[in-house]
């Protein structure tokens, strides 16, 4: 952690999972209206147009962005091109609650990626918290029957969400490393636009592949238009802004545990909008995940 958690910082880190839970629910609502990778491209194209008036200067030929284009290309690939496309693919065969609970394995992947690739030490409370969180995820994957783990058959959505979560762990660690000029990092709109311009290119390439495979059905209408407006403004621009600031201030390892609030928000929204009533094992999984948050937040003793 780089700063002490404050109410404002907690609000920032909680806003992102609230909006991302809404993203999962909306993604499920429109999964029959548009192919998942195309949905991701349309979402970021709209977000790009919304953000352009605030950050167009960062795209200029003399912008300090271009000497660091490889870093932003990586951020755009992991956080925009891969994570969101994989999540929408997951929602084709899985529910928002299951998808967000599987995504709660993020603390484990945060610690693993940090230790293996970024030389970050792992404290015992963090390890205990990650194990508890992973136990909650396994409970979801086994559909509440631990014996089923021996003959576990994952639906495609579960596997896609695991890949998405690993992608997000790499994204968050890269996000915490400051190598770009302060003129880009200090301007949130420019910083997001720098990632978005490359993420949009990646998303467009992936969507082209999806169309080449014959997945071209789009059912235009106000439901899709409303969904695009929400996921472009809320989960894209506002949530990424809150998450970026939160990761920089709290550190990626601590921030990762706030992602575990997403299943709670997803459960409430799924019950409200999709009629998907949580099962008892969902509640047990959430308790394990909360236990992981509590364990990981214990103060470090020198």
Helices and strands as residue ranges (DSSP letters): H 7-29, H 36-55, G 56-59, G 66-68, H 69-76, I 77-82, H 83-90, H 96-102, G 103-105, H 106-117, H 124-141, G 146-151, H 156-176, H 182-185, H 188-212, H 222-230, I 231-238, H 239-250, H 252-258, G 259-261, H 262-273, H 280-296
